[in-house]
């Protein structure tokens, strides 16, 4: 996705905006459209050719309200546009598709093992994937950073979930297929067939993983899910499988596309690269700005549980409503100079990990892994140089890059 609001070269009409079309995010100018909508139609209604319809909110305050208020806006009927119009069978079982209080019970248990303290305790182990990603880039040869980054979070989550390493490449591809079923590079048949393939294969895979454990919890995230108690009872087989799917999907959504987005921004702003390299204390702020800038998860969907007024519009009970995080993170009322990449931005209250009760449970893992990676990058890389065409992912959910050829120039004396 292009990160600037550059003029697309033709007039834009809010009534003709198509936020569903995956090609908008790979070939178009979504930030220009979101800026137009924030100014002219901050609560926007769209109807698809097949009769399905959804509302959108694009301003920061409205996005936060929708994601925070589970009593008016439920997650249990589906959370992504790809599920529009069909009730989610994982509703009430998968954490991402469950409202409090049941959601709270699921989240608190997983939150303990994915907390910043728990992740920091495994820093030495987690540095291994960092070096496995970075070392091949330091040869001076051209590398496709997007391809390397796509496998990076799988290295983390595969280890934490106790999954066989030989399965990681296919699992990484399946999660990309799940979030970009309209992208020809990841399709296996039509977009609906691709989603069907992904869900069948991943659910079957995790079902086999559970069966192989023979009902005995193991010392990994899957074992933790098996040993949880919800209202005093253990989760059933289906609940564990759905949450395994959720964990692996969540891990592979944000991190790789933040890496490519942040490296692209640093190539476009070489002074920021030099500033962060000279002062390691700036790395956390650099990562936060990278998260705001790239906003990898573009949206989350909710359904209204009753008639509700928002932005001067009345949405009827059962209406689908999409909160656009990528737009909220450029809201001029919240972020000064929102189209300025500023690694020292303060405050930086971005919503790249969502907001409210569904704030990403793996946010600490993503943050710490990104910080470790960019600490290594600033210590060992003099600069990145573009080395080919950047190709963007066709997805209305993830603002991502599927190909980014670069050359990393090693810093002299860094080894």
C-alpha positions in Angstrom: 0.0 0.0 0.0 1.3 3.5 -0.9 1.9 5.3 2.4 1.4 8.9 1.1 -1.9 10.7 0.2 -0.6 11.6 -3.3 -3.2 12.9 -5.7 -4.4 9.8 -7.7 -4.6 12.0 -10.8 -8.4 12.0 -11.0 -11.3 13.5 -9.0 -12.6 11.3 -6.2 -16.2 11.1 -5.3 -17.1 9.7 -1.8 -20.2 8.1 -3.2 -18.1 6.0 -5.6 -15.4 4.9 -3.2 -14.9 1.1 -3.2 -13.2 0.1 0.0 -13.9 -3.5 -0.6 -11.8 -3.9 -3.8 -8.4 -5.5 -2.9 -6.8 -3.8 -5.9 -7.3 -0.4 -4.2 -4.6 -1.4 -1.7 -2.1 -2.9 -4.2 -2.6 -0.5 -7.1 -4.6 2.5 -5.9 -4.4 5.4 -3.4 -6.2 4.3 -0.2 -4.6 7.1 1.9 -5.9 9.7 -0.5 -9.4 8.1 -0.3 -9.3 7.9 3.5 -8.3 11.5 3.7 -11.2 12.5 1.5 -13.6 10.4 3.6 -12.4 11.9 6.9 -13.2 15.3 5.5 -16.3 14.7 3.5 -18.0 11.4 4.6 -16.5 10.1 7.9 -19.3 7.6 8.3 -19.6 6.0 4.8 -22.1 3.4 3.5 -21.2 1.0 0.6 -23.3 -1.6 -1.1 -21.6 -4.4 -3.1 -23.0 -5.7 -6.4 -24.3 -8.8 -4.7 -26.4 -6.7 -2.3 -24.2 -7.0 0.7 -23.5 -3.7 2.4 -21.4 -2.2 5.1 -20.7 1.0 6.9 -17.2 2.4 7.5 -15.7 4.8 10.0 -12.4 6.5 9.2 -11.8 9.0 12.0 -9.7 8.1 15.1 -12.4 8.8 17.7 -15.0 6.8 15.8 -12.6 3.9 15.2 -11.7 3.8 18.9 -15.4 3.9 20.0 -16.4 1.0 17.7 -13.5 -1.2 18.8 -13.9 -0.3 22.5 -17.7 -0.7 22.9 -18.5 -4.4 22.6 -22.1 -3.9 23.9 -23.1 -1.9 20.8 -20.6 -3.4 18.4 -20.1 -7.2 18.6 -17.1 -9.3 17.2 -19.0 -12.6 17.3 -20.5 -12.4 13.8 -17.2 -11.8 12.0 -14.3 -9.4 12.2 -13.0 -9.1 8.6 -14.6 -8.0 5.4 -13.9 -11.3 3.8 -16.5 -12.7 6.1 -19.1 -10.0 5.3 -22.7 -11.3 5.3 -22.0 -14.8 6.8 -22.0 -15.5 10.5 -18.6 -16.6 11.8 -18.7 -20.2 13.0 -15.8 -19.3 15.4 -18.0 -16.7 17.2 -17.9 -17.3 20.9 -15.0 -19.7 20.6 -12.0 -17.9 19.0 -10.8 -15.1 21.1 -10.8 -12.6 18.3 -14.5 -13.4 17.6 -15.7 -13.4 21.2 -17.0 -10.6 23.3 -16.4 -10.1 27.0 -16.8 -11.7 29.5 -15.9 -14.9 27.8 -13.3 -13.1 25.7 -11.7 -11.7 28.9 -11.2 -15.3 30.3 -9.5 -16.4 27.1 -7.4 -13.2 26.9 -6.2 -13.1 30.5 -4.8 -16.6 30.3 -3.0 -16.1 27.0 -1.9 -12.6 28.0 0.1 -13.9 30.9 2.3 -16.1 28.6 2.6 -13.4 26.0 3.2 -10.5 28.3 6.2 -8.2 27.9 7.9 -9.8 31.0 7.4 -13.3 29.7 8.7 -12.4 26.2 11.7 -10.6 27.6 12.6 -13.7 29.6 13.1 -15.5 26.3 15.1 -12.7 24.7 18.2 -14.9 24.0 16.0 -17.5 22.3 14.1 -14.9 20.3 17.4 -13.3 19.1 18.0 -16.4 17.0 15.2 -15.7 14.5 16.5 -12.1 14.3 19.9 -13.2 13.3 18.5 -15.8 10.9 16.6 -13.0 9.1 19.5 -10.5 9.1 22.5 -12.6 8.4 21.7 -13.4 4.7 21.0 -9.7 4.1 24.5 -8.7 5.1 26.2 -10.5 2.1 25.9 -7.4 0.0 23.8 -9.3 -2.5 20.3 -8.3 -3.5 17.7 -9.9 -1.3 13.9 -9.8 -1.3 13.1 -8.4 2.1 9.4 -9.0 1.8 10.0 -12.8 1.3 12.4 -12.9 4.2 10.1 -10.9 6.5 7.2 -13.1 5.7 8.9 -16.1 7.4 10.3 -14.0 10.3 7.2 -14.2 12.7 6.7 -17.8 11.8 10.1 -18.5 13.4 8.8 -16.9 16.6 5.3 -18.3 16.8 6.4 -21.7 15.5 8.8 -22.1 18.3 6.4 -20.8 20.9 3.6 -23.1 19.7 5.9 -26.1 19.5 5.3 -26.7 15.8 7.7 -28.7 13.7 10.1 -26.5 11.8 9.6 -28.3 8.5 6.0 -27.1 8.6 6.8 -23.4 9.0 7.1 -22.4 5.3 3.7 -23.8 4.4 2.1 -22.3 7.5 3.5 -18.9 6.6 2.1 -19.1 3.1 -1.3 -20.3 4.3 -1.7 -17.3 6.7 -0.8 -14.9 3.8 -3.4 -16.7 1.7 -5.9 -16.2 4.5 -5.4 -12.4 4.6 -4.9 -11.9 0.8 -7.2 -14.4 -1.0 -7.6 -11.9 -3.9 -3.9 -11.7 -4.6 -3.0 -13.8 -7.6 0.4 -14.7 -6.1 -1.2 -16.5 -3.2 -4.4 -17.8 -4.7 -5.2 -21.5 -5.1 -8.2 -21.2 -7.3 -10.7 -18.4 -6.8 -10.7 -16.1 -3.7 -13.5 -18.0 -2.0 -11.8 -21.3 -2.8 -8.5 -20.0 -1.5 -10.2 -19.1 1.8 -11.9 -22.5 1.9 -8.5 -24.3 1.3 -6.8 -22.2 4.0 -9.4 -22.8 6.7 -9.7 -26.5 5.9 -5.9 -27.1 5.9 -5.1 -25.0 9.0 -8.0 -26.4 11.1 -7.0 -30.0 10.1 -3.4 -29.2 10.8 -4.1 -28.0 14.3 -6.5 -30.8 15.0 -3.7 -33.2 14.2 -1.4 -31.3 16.5 -3.8 -31.7 19.3 -4.4 -35.4 18.6 -0.6 -36.0 18.6 -0.4 -34.6 22.1 -2.8 -37.2 23.3 -4.7 -34.9 25.6 -1.5 -34.1 27.7 -0.7 -30.4 27.8 2.8 -29.6 26.5 5.2 -26.8 27.5 4.2 -24.5 24.7 1.3 -22.2 23.6 -0.8 -25.1 22.4 -0.3 -26.8 25.7 -1.3 -23.6 27.5 -4.5 -23.5 25.5 -5.2 -27.1 26.4 -4.7 -26.4 30.2 -6.8 -23.2 30.3 -10.1 -23.1 32.2 -13.0 -21.0 31.0 -15.8 -20.7 33.6 -14.1 -23.6 35.5 -14.1 -25.9 32.5 -11.4 -26.9 30.0 -11.9 -25.6 26.4 -13.3 -28.1 23.9 -11.3 -29.3 20.9 -12.9 -26.8 18.5 -12.1 -23.8 20.7 -8.4 -24.8 21.0 -8.2 -25.3 17.2 -9.8 -21.9 16.5 -7.4 -20.2 18.9 -4.4 -21.9 17.4 -5.5 -20.5 14.1 -6.0 -17.0 15.6 -2.5 -17.0 17.2 -0.7 -18.0 14.0 -2.7 -15.6 11.9 -2.2 -12.7 14.3 1.6 -13.3 14.4 1.9 -13.3 10.7 -0.2 -10.2 10.0 1.6 -7.3 11.7 5.3 -8.1 12.0 6.4 -8.8 8.4 4.6 -5.8 6.9 5.9 -3.5 9.6 9.4 -4.6 8.7 9.0 -3.8 5.0 7.1 -0.6 5.7 9.6 0.7 8.1 12.6 -0.2 5.9 10.9 1.5 3.0 10.3 4.6 5.2 14.0 4.6 6.3 15.2 4.4 2.7 12.9 7.3 1.8 14.2 9.2 4.9 17.9 8.4 5.2 18.4 11.1 7.9 16.0 9.2 10.2 18.1 6.0 9.6 21.3 7.9 10.6 19.6 9.5 13.6 18.4 6.1 15.0 21.7 4.4 14.2 23.5 7.1 16.2 21.2 6.8 19.3 19.9 3.3 20.2 17.5 4.9 22.7 15.4 6.0 19.7 14.8 2.5 18.4 11.5 2.0 20.4 10.1 5.2 19.1 11.2 4.3 15.6 9.3 1.0 15.8 6.2 2.8 17.1 6.3 5.2 14.2 6.9 2.3 11.9 3.7 0.6 13.3 1.7 3.9 12.8 3.2 4.5 9.4 2.6 1.0 8.0 -0.6 0.2 9.9 -0.5 -3.4 8.7 -4.0 -4.4 9.8 -6.1 -2.0 7.8 -9.5 -2.7 9.4 -11.6 -4.7 11.8 -15.3 -5.3 11.3 -18.1 -5.3 13.9 -21.9 -5.8 13.8 -24.3 -3.5 15.6 -26.2 -5.2 18.4 -29.0 -2.5 18.4 -29.8 0.7 16.6 -27.0 3.1 17.2 -26.1 6.7 16.2 -22.6 7.5 15.0 -21.4 10.6 13.2 -25.0 11.8 12.5 -26.1 8.5 11.0 -28.4 5.9 12.5 -27.1 2.3 11.9 -29.8 -0.3 12.3 -29.3 -3.4 14.5 -27.3 -6.0 12.6 -25.4 -3.6 10.4 -21.8 -4.4 9.4 -19.5 -1.6 10.4 -15.8 -1.5 9.5 -13.3 0.5 11.5 -10.3 1.6 9.3 -7.2 1.6 11.4 -5.0 2.8 8.6 -7.1 5.9 8.3 -7.3 6.5 12.1 -3.5 6.5 12.2 -3.4 9.4 9.8 -6.2 11.4 11.4 -5.2 15.1 11.4 -7.1 15.8 14.6 -4.9 13.4 16.5 -1.5 13.3 14.8 0.4 16.5 13.9 1.7 16.3 10.3 0.3 12.7 10.0 2.0 12.2 6.6 5.4 13.1 8.1 7.5 10.1 9.1 8.9 11.1 12.5 10.8 8.6 14.6 10.7 11.0 17.6 6.9 11.6 17.4 5.4 12.3 20.8 2.8 11.4 21.6 2.1 8.5 19.3 -1.2 6.9 20.3 -1.5 4.8 17.2 -4.0 1.9 16.9 -1.9 -0.4 14.8 -2.6 -3.2 17.3 -6.3 -2.3 17.6 -8.0 -0.7 20.6 -10.1 -1.7 23.5 -10.7 -5.3 24.7 -9.5 -6.8 21.5 -6.1 -5.0 21.6 -3.7 -7.5 20.1 -2.7 -10.1 22.7 0.6 -10.6 20.9 1.4 -6.9 20.8 4.3 -7.3 23.3 5.8 -10.1 21.2 5.6 -8.1 18.0 7.0 -5.0 19.6 9.9 -6.7 21.3 10.8 -8.8 18.2 10.7 -5.6 16.0 12.9 -3.7 18.5 15.4 -6.5 18.6 15.5 -6.7 14.8 16.0 -3.0 14.3 18.6 -2.7 17.1 20.6 -5.3 15.1 19.9 -3.5 11.8 21.1 -0.1 13.1 24.2 -1.7 14.6 25.1 -3.7 11.5 23.6 -2.0 8.4 25.0 1.3 7.0 21.9 1.7 4.8 19.4 -0.1 2.6 19.3 0.5 -1.1 16.3 -0.2 -3.3 17.1 -2.9 -5.9 14.0 -3.5 -7.8 10.2 -3.0 -8.1 8.2 -3.0 -4.9 5.0 -5.0 -5.3 2.1 -4.5 -3.0 -0.2 -7.1 -1.6 -3.8 -7.2 -3.0 -5.7 -7.3 0.3 -8.4 -5.1 1.9 -7.3 -6.4 5.3 -3.5 -6.1 5.3 -1.4 -3.1 4.1 1.5 -5.2 2.9 4.3 -5.8 0.5 4.9 -9.1 -1.2 8.2 -8.2 -3.0 10.8 -5.7 -2.0 14.3 -6.3 -3.5 16.9 -4.4 -1.5 20.6 -4.4 -0.9 21.9 -4.0 2.6 25.2 -2.2 2.9 27.0 -3.6 6.0 28.4 -1.2 8.5 32.2 -1.4 8.5 33.5 -3.1 11.7 30.0 -4.2 12.8 30.9 -7.9 13.0 
